[in-house]
Amino acid sequence: MKKHNFNPGPSILPQYTIDGTAAAIKDFMGTGLSILEVSHRGKEFDAVMNDAVALVKEVLGVPEGYAVLFVGGGASTQFFHVPYNLLEKKAAYLKTGEWATKAAKEAELFGEVVIVASSEDKNFSYVPKGYVIPTDVDYFHITTNNTIYGTEIMTDLDSPVTLVADMSSDIFSRPVDVAKYGLIYAGAQKNLGPAGVTLVIVREDLLGKMTRKMPKMVDYRTHIKSNSMFNTPPVVNVYACMLTLQWLKNNGGLVAMDKVNAAKSELLYAEIDRNKCFVGTAAKEDRSRMNVCFVMAEGYKELEAEFISFASSKGLVGIKGHRSVGGFRASLYNALPLESVQALVDAMREFEASH
């Protein structure tokens, strides 16, 4: 039976990435060695890192003056790397979910943190609006996509101060005006590669202004100077990211991804709104295209476990919702084909018909 992978992360990757990584594990670029055992100082891997950086710049349209880094750890590591490098006195955060909350909490270790707005009052089911970004802060931090509660900021904000964004779960899903951001970071395990490596895009003129002393591993300038190889990088993960970036480029880039991601999410949301058994949890104007969250409608709530079991019998994997929301979550990352979304819609319709 074909499996349809809706896991929120680690999540589905392009078959191109899986096949290419598997081949490199057996024989990396004709070296007779596995990529699991080659030196990151060798010319072959040096070319991989250079290609991965160049592809990020090309696919995302990164302007001059920005550095592209592949560093170890997940986005949670960046929760303290960002304030270590950028927070001298005060920073502003938009509180839109669990990860945004954790990022703000870490920043409190380095200076004053102002929460400009929060959607916690309605279980993070919407994106706050009408707030004012303070101008007396070192930066303003947002989390563009809320994987747990299913909301997304779809526009590049105009910020009067340096804008920092955690784009872990929607980077490369649509075009982004990188010039509006001072720093973007993203854990790889949603739309880019395996867990264990994080992409950082930072405007270089923002760095080196802190009065505090920093460990070398935390200072972004360390990784810029060493081409992301100050220490041993997660070699296999970076190679897989490079392959995914090739796949993105070969499949029309972010303009093409934007269209297909819109089609996938519109198909599923239309069924949620039509189907008597289900109801969406996020405000319609803020619905995420990457993580679609929904629950059983009134009168059908006792059928949640039954639908999970039914979906599993159809090869639908990973649709159980986060414990904070319950119900279901379908993650529609770039590599998920439209046919998988159609398979979920068909299962929802069949379930409705039988109840």
N, C-alpha and C positions, 0 to 999 in steps of 0.2 A: 504494500500500500504506500502511495506517495505521502510523504510527510509535509505539512505546511507549517513552517516555523514562525510562530508569533512571539517568541521569547523576547523579553524586554532588554536583555543584555546580561551576559554575552548572548549574541543574537545571530541571526542569519547573515552569512557572508556570500558574495558572489561565488558561483562554482569555479569561475576563473581563478579566484584567489585561493580557494581550497586546493584545486588541482595543481596550481603553480607552487604553492607552499609544500604540498606533499612531494612533488618532484624534487624540490630543492632540499628537502630533508633526506632524500636518497642520494642526490648528487647535485651539489651547488655549483652551477655555472661551469660544469665540466671539470671541476677541480678534483673529482674523485673522492671528495669529502662531503659529509652532510653539513648543511647550514647550521645544524645544532653544535658543530664542533670546530668551525672555522674561526680564525682570529678576526676580531672586529677591526684590527689594524691593517688587514690585508687589502690589496687594491680592489679585490672583487666586492667586498662589503663596502668599502669607501665609495665605490660607484653606486651601490644601492642607496646609501644615505643621500648622496648628492642627487640622485634621480628622484627620490621621495620628496626631498625639499623642493626641487624644481617643479615637480608635478603639483604640489600644494599651491605654489605660487601661480602656476598656470591655470589650474582648474578653478581656484578660488579668486583669481585676479588680485593677488596681493601687491600693493603698491611698493615703490622704492622706499627704503627707510625702515622696513620691517624685517625682523629675523624670524625664521621658522625653525622650531626646535622639536625634537622627539626625545622626551625624557621619561625616565622610569616612574612607576607609581601610577595611580589613577587620578581622576579629577580631584578627589578628596585631598591629595597631596598639594594641589594648587590652591586649596582653600587657605593654606598658610604661606605658600610661596608668594602669592599675590600681595598680601599685606606686608610681608617681609621686604619686598622690593619697592612697593609703591605707597605704603601708608606711613606718613610721617606724623600726622596729628589726628586726622579725622577722615572717615570714609562713609559713604552712603550706600545702603543696600535696599533692593526691592525684594520683599519677602513673599514668594509665590509658591513655596512648597518645602519639602523636607530638605532638599539639597541646598536651596537658597538659605534656609534657616541655619544649616550647619556651616555654610560658608561665612555667614555673618558672625556666628558664634566664635569661629576661629580668629576672625579679624579683631575681635575684642581683646585678644591677647597683645595687640600691637598698638592700639590707639582707640579713640572714641569711635563708635559706630552708630550711625543714625539710620533708623528704618524709615524710609520715606513713605512707604505704604505697604499694606499687607492684605492678603486675601484669606488669612487664617480664620476670620469670622465665619466663613462659609466653607470650611474644610478645603480651602485652596481650589475651589471650583471655578474661579474666574481670575482674570488678570486685572490688578488695580488700574484705575485710570484717573486723570485729573490731578495727579500729584505734581508737586514742584520739586525739581532736582536742586538741592542747595548748591551754591557756587563757592562756598567756603570749605569744600572737601577736596581731598587728594584724588578721589575717583568715585564713580558710581557703578555699582556691580549689579548685574542682572543675570538671571538664569533663563535662557531663551525658551527652553522646552521643559515641561514638568512631566517627567516620566510616570510618576505615581498617580497624579490626579488628572492628567490628560488635558493640560492647557499649553498654549504656545504663543510667544510674542513673534509675530510674523513680519514686523517691520524693523528696519534699522533706525533706532531712536536718534534724534538730534539732542545731544547732551552738551551743556555748557562746560562740563568738566570731562576729564578722561573717562571714557566708557570702557568697562571691563565686562566680558560676557563668558559665562560657562555655556558652551554650545555642545556639550557632550552628546546629546541625543538628537540634535537636528542639523549638525554641521554637514555640509555637502548635500543637503536635501533640497536646497534652493540657492539662487544667487544671493550673495551678501556683499554689501558695500563695506569692505574691510577698512577703508579710510575713516569711517565713522567710529572705529574702535581703537582704543589704545592697546588693548590686550584681549586676545581670545584664547580660551583653552578648551580642550575636549578630550575626555577619555575615549580611547579608540573603539571600545567594545560595542558600539551601537551601529555606526555607519562607516567605520574605517578599517578595523582589524581586530585581532584578539585582545583580550584584557591584558594589561600589564605595561602598556605604553600610552603616553599622553602627548597630544599635539599642543604646542604653544606657539602663538603668533603674537609677537610683541613689537611695538614701535620703539626703536632703539634709543631715541632721544629722551625717553622717560626714565631710563635706567641710570644708576650711579648717583642718585641725588639723596639717598638716605644718610642720615647721620649715624644710625646704628651700625654696629659691626654685624656682618653676616657670615655664616658658614659658606664655604666655597660652593657646596652642592646646591645651596638655596639661591645663590646669586645667578640670575639669568645670564649675566655677562660671561660667566664661566663657561656655560654651555654654548654660547655664541662663538666664543674664541676657539673652542675645541670641536666645532661642527657636531655638537651633540654627542661627543665621544670623550668627555673628560673622564668618565668611568665607563665600564663595559655597558653598552646599551642593550636593551632586549632585542637581540639581533633578529630572531625569527619573526617577532612581532612587527619590527620595522619593515622587514621584507614583505610580509603579508600586506601591510599598509601600502607599500609601493605598488603591489599588484592591484589592490582595490582602486588606487588612484589611476592606474592605467586603464582599468575597466571603466571607470567613470569617464575618462577622456574619450575612450573608444566608443562609448555609448551616448555621445552627445553632450557630455558635461552637465553643468548644473541647470541649464535651461531645459534640457530633456528630463532631468530628474524632477524638476519643479512640476512639469506637466504630468508625469506619470504618478507622482506622489499626490497631486491634487485629484487625479482620477481615482486612485485607490481609496483615499479617505472619503471622497464624495460618495462613492459606491456604498461604503460601509455605513456612513452616517445616514444616508437616505434610507437604508434598510432599518436601522435602529429607530428612526423617526416614524417609519411606516408600521413596523411590527408591533403587534399588541403585547407581546411577551417581554419586550425590552424597552429600556429608557436610558438615555445618555445622562452622564453625571456632570459634565462640564458645561458652562455657559456657552450657548451656540456661537456667539461672536468670538470666543476665545478657544474654540476646540483645536486640539493638537492634531496635526496630520501624521505625526509619528507614533503617538500612543493614544489609541481610541479606547476610552473607558466607558463602560455601561453596566447596568445591573438589571435584574428582573423587575418588571413593572409590578405595580400593586395588583394583588390577586394571583401572582405567579411566583412570589419570593421563595416559596418552599421548593421550587423546581431548580434552584441554582445548581445543586450537586448533580442533579439528573442531566442538566444541559452540559456541564463539564464532562461527564461521562459520555454523553452522546457525541459531543464534539471530538473527544478522543477517539471514538470508534470510527470517525470520519478522517482521521489522520491530522486533526487540527491540534497543534502542540503549543503549549505555553500561553493559553488565554485566561488562566485564572488571575483575577485582579489582585492588586496589592492589599494586604490586610487593612490598610488605612481607609480603603474605599470599598473593598469587597467586590462581589460580582466578577466582572470580566475586563480584561485589557488585551487588546490586539495591537501589537507593535508592528507598524507598517514601514520598516526601514527600507532604504534604497533597494537592497537585494531581494526583497520580497516581491514576487511577481503578482501581477493583477489576477492571475488565475487562482492564487491562494486566497485572495480577498473574496473572489467569487465563490470559492468553495465554502468559506465561512458564511457568506450571505445565503447560499443554498441550504446550509445546515440550519441556519436560523429560520428560514422559511419552512423547511420540513418539520422542524420542532414546533413551530406555531401551528401548522396544519394538524399535527397529531395531538394538540392540546386545546 
